Amino acid sequence: MAGSQRERSKDRSAKKLLLLLLCGYHAVVARAWNNPHGYKVAAIGSRKAEAVCSVTPSSSSGATVPLNHRHGPCSPAPSAKAPTILELLQHDQLRAKYIKQKLSGTAGLQPLDLTVPTTLGSALNTLEYVITVGIGSPAVTQTMMIDTGSDVSWVRCNSTDGVTLFDPSKSTTYAPFSCSSAACAQLGTQGNNCSSSGCQYSVQYFDGSNTTGTYGSDTLALSDADTVTDFHFGCSYHEEEMDEEKFDGLMGLGGDVPSLVSQTAATYGKSFSYCLPPTNSTSGFLTFGAPNGTSGFVTTPMLRYTQAPTFYGVLLKDISVGGTPLRIQSSVFSGGSVMDSGTVITWLPRRAYSALSSAFRSGMRRYPRAAPVGILDTCYDFTGLSNVSVPTVELVFDGGAVMDLDSDGIMIEHCLAFAPTSDESFIGNVQQRTFEVLHDVGQGIFGFRSGTC
């Protein structure tokens, strides 16, 4: 009898321990949508067409601005022409190549202010996400593309049809920087950044496009209640190889000194977050300032690159498909992964991608395979279907944080939105969709909060 009671006691203790472990595990999972069978339902085709442009509040009490896909109906200035999927993938390869060169410190690259557009390729008209801000006194509304892979911000000041231009002569608070100023020196190669009108900036993009002009400061209005009084930016008077699209400039959110993140460190603590909307027809947000506590976030240490301080990185530990860990050797991810708003798909080391694609294909056997689309080799024929069931995909980071990807963050154009790479890996913006992605640069952490837009 006593032995039976001891067994029942052990059984109850074991169940309690299992419950605690399960609770502890889910406490560090940013779960976009839970399915006990390891699948998610993804809508395809016309079901994604309805525009929903309202913005969900962020977790921060800082400055928040709406964030929209520039090719969608929620954009304040919708692009007339969106790139095809093949063009987008080609641009993505170029961007990945550029970042790899920066991380390796390859000789022959441009100075510190060399940046790249959010999707590269045929110039800045392929950038993905835009915000609307005001610059100057009185404020002039500007639609600017955001990029965590750029540091120097700039707006168009030249005469271009169809674009809302910023005229510095009409702003009572605009001031150009002198060639001897600290702000000019931060651009690098100061000797090449001077003219009779003061400090000059020059940004060369990987596709051959570029912008040059005067570097100065003015008032930046992020919202009616949030203003940056000494915003450093370039006033572009000359662009090459840029299509005349409806955008006014670029907002650099990188980690180096000239970026808006660094400029506003005293106010917002070098912390910002964004939520990239699940489709082109919905809105997200960009917020400056740390959240009110990290409740709802799962966190992982942020990696920084001394040879390329613009970029932010994370350390992947494993990937789960359909609820089953792939048990990838940790050495495969030892180089870290760049978390980037401008890289579209996620690029994984070949061994990791091989394991992921194999497991994903096993879970998609009910659907007929389709021909590869560019570099995407795991594609399916969903003809006649309005919904499909796809295996869950979870990214497991250092410290145990888990990102359970949204159904819109797993596939793109009916293909698995991942590709193999031989060296550095990247977490693309497709996988970040619907998550509030916190970049707490000051504290050195990334945070993920699911289902926020």
Order of alpha helices (4+ residues) and beta strands (2+ residues): alpha-beta-beta-beta-alpha-beta-beta-beta-beta-alpha-beta-beta-beta-beta-beta-alpha-alpha-beta-beta-beta-beta-beta-beta-beta-beta-beta-alpha-beta-beta-beta-beta-beta-beta-beta-beta-beta-alpha-beta-beta
